[in-house]
Amino acid sequence: MRLHIVYRSVGSENRKDRPGFYNKSLALASLLRAVDNVDIETELVFVNDGPIPAGRLEMMAGAGEVLGVRCGSNRASYRWALRLPRLRGWSPADLVWFSEDDYLYTATSLRGLIQAANELAVADYFTLYGSTRFAPAATRRSPLIDARARSQGDPEAVLLGTARWYRAASCTSTFGARIGALLADERLLRSCPFVGEAWDHATCLAYQGYRPFGLRELAGGRPDPGHMGGPRAAVRRGALVCVRSVANAVALARPQRARRTLVAPDPDLVTHMEQRFLAPGTDWAAAAAAVTQWSRSRDQEGLWVR
């Protein structure tokens, strides 16, 4: 088994509430440090949507293949990246990890991913950052989320190393997959971003065979009574009903053999670097400092400001 990493990045920033240690070069360095701790053959492909600062670009070029694209949005670059396993002819027996550029990785995160792939044969998809799981009463038409987070009170969670791996309900668009499952699901994965907000959550529900949208959600929820919208809003609402209805139908039509399983570790092995979404249980400021020290030892820290 080989590990393929597809790292999507943009040079611009947004106004999210970032922790004090946030830095996209730090995020990249943390991934490279995690790759250093992997003991299987690993390939890195960097998909850059638009210009990237020179120092960060130099770090990428020293670690793998750099591809420049002009997608213009997170959704578009995500859909573009999903084609790579098929276009490159990667083996169905391999593992792929898709990453956004604002995640902080622990040193052993990717090693944990590989261990889970080797030891949890039931798993098709993997996340290293998540919290939700299905409630015992969940059904395919009513995918209830458990009030308990992560592996708390889950008798089926499996201890691998220092993390308890549990079946997760959903994750972000930073995730891993067995390439065989990804190739079979490519059409579904590339279609789900059109369902609107929280399309990553809807994607995970759909490939696991759960209905992503209830009746009230089909049109994006209840309309604002103070602003019903004009003809364009009506057209958009109609299109949303259509694509979400199709996603529901595809999910519920999945035969048992095609329903996938997503697993996640507790505690999280990576975190999204947004203040209110930092994964609990880890001193991420200390983790960031350790990455900085690692980068300094590799003479890379000077590239961060370029």
Disulfide bonds with the S-S distance in Angstrom:
none
